[in-house]
């Protein structure tokens, strides 16, 4: 199962864990910002040899069977001509129900990583 290859960890000590920044509570249909970056307390290297290739963000309403893919974000500059893409995304959205965000990232050396964060709609 692919799900068995996903790794998790404490973002305070593990540089590969996607860190999700989103409000804990929002009003129904209120627009808000969600940010995801890799490594909060310990930054992930961003070199030609070691980099984050992509981040996917999902939202699963609490009563839904499946999550909805919010977006896929690819980072393609890994040192060519000394250009490096930082593994960070920001998006604005609105949701109609409480649920959970899931962020998944892929490190070219250390594989798949995931994290989640709940949000309450009042």
C-alpha positions as CSV (number, residue, x, y, z in Angstrom):
1,X,0.0,0.0,0.0
2,X,1.3,3.4,-0.9
3,X,-0.1,4.9,2.3
4,X,2.4,2.7,4.3
5,X,5.3,4.6,2.7
6,X,4.2,8.0,4.0
7,X,6.3,9.3,6.9
8,X,5.3,11.7,9.7
9,X,7.1,13.4,12.5
10,X,7.2,16.3,14.8
11,X,7.7,19.4,12.6
12,X,9.7,20.9,15.5
13,X,12.5,18.5,15.0
14,X,12.0,16.9,11.5
15,X,12.9,19.0,8.5
16,X,10.8,17.0,6.0
17,X,7.3,17.4,7.6
18,X,5.0,19.8,5.8
19,X,4.0,22.6,8.2
20,X,0.4,23.8,7.7
21,X,-0.5,27.3,8.7
22,X,-4.3,27.8,8.7
23,X,-6.8,29.3,11.2
24,X,-8.2,27.0,13.8
25,X,-11.7,28.5,13.3
26,X,-13.5,30.4,10.5
27,X,-17.0,31.4,9.6
28,X,-18.9,29.4,7.0
29,X,-17.8,30.5,3.5
30,X,-15.3,33.0,4.9
31,X,-12.2,33.3,2.7
32,X,-8.9,32.5,4.5
33,X,-5.3,31.8,3.7
34,X,-3.5,28.5,4.1
35,X,0.3,28.3,3.9
36,X,2.4,25.1,3.7
37,X,6.1,24.9,3.9
38,X,8.6,22.2,4.6
39,X,10.5,22.3,7.9
40,X,9.4,24.9,10.5
41,X,12.0,24.9,13.2
42,X,14.6,23.0,11.2
43,X,14.8,24.1,7.5
44,X,15.0,21.6,4.7
45,X,18.1,21.8,2.4
46,X,17.4,23.2,-1.0
47,X,20.3,22.0,-3.2
48,X,20.8,20.3,-6.5
49,X,21.3,17.0,-4.7
50,X,18.6,17.3,-2.0
51,X,15.3,19.1,-2.5
52,X,11.5,19.0,-2.1
53,X,10.0,18.2,-5.6
54,X,6.3,18.9,-4.8
55,X,3.6,19.6,-2.2
56,X,0.0,18.5,-2.4
57,X,-2.7,20.1,-0.3
58,X,-6.1,18.3,0.4
59,X,-9.2,19.2,2.4
60,X,-11.5,16.6,3.9
61,X,-14.8,17.8,5.3
62,X,-15.6,15.9,8.5
63,X,-18.7,14.2,7.0
64,X,-17.1,13.4,3.6
65,X,-15.8,10.0,2.6
66,X,-12.9,11.4,0.5
67,X,-10.7,14.5,0.5
68,X,-10.7,17.1,-2.2
69,X,-7.4,18.1,-3.7
70,X,-6.9,21.8,-3.2
71,X,-3.8,22.0,-5.3
72,X,-0.5,20.4,-6.5
73,X,2.5,22.7,-6.4
74,X,5.7,21.6,-8.2
75,X,9.2,23.1,-7.5
76,X,11.3,22.7,-10.6
77,X,14.4,25.0,-10.0
78,X,16.9,23.0,-8.0
79,X,20.2,24.8,-8.7
80,X,20.3,25.3,-12.4
81,X,22.0,28.7,-13.0
82,X,22.0,29.1,-9.2
83,X,18.2,29.3,-9.1
84,X,16.5,27.5,-6.3
85,X,12.7,27.2,-5.6
86,X,11.7,27.3,-2.0
87,X,9.2,24.6,-1.0
88,X,6.4,26.9,0.2
89,X,2.9,27.5,-1.0
90,X,0.1,29.9,-0.1
91,X,-3.5,29.7,-1.3
92,X,-6.8,31.4,-0.4
93,X,-10.0,29.4,-0.1
94,X,-13.2,28.9,1.7
95,X,-14.9,25.8,3.1
96,X,-18.5,25.2,4.1
97,X,-17.8,22.6,6.8
98,X,-15.3,21.7,9.5
99,X,-12.7,19.2,8.5
100,X,-9.0,18.5,8.1
101,X,-6.2,19.7,5.8
102,X,-3.7,17.2,4.7
103,X,-0.4,18.2,3.2
104,X,1.9,15.7,1.4
105,X,5.4,16.4,0.2
106,X,8.1,14.5,-1.7
107,X,11.8,14.7,-0.9
108,X,14.0,13.3,-3.7
109,X,16.1,11.5,-1.1
110,X,13.8,10.8,1.8
111,X,10.4,10.1,0.1
112,X,6.9,11.0,1.1
113,X,5.9,13.0,4.1
114,X,2.5,14.1,5.4
115,X,0.9,16.2,8.1
116,X,-2.6,17.3,8.9
117,X,-4.4,20.2,10.7
118,X,-8.0,20.5,11.7
119,X,-10.2,23.6,11.1
120,X,-13.6,24.3,12.7
121,X,-16.4,26.2,10.8
122,X,-18.7,28.1,13.0
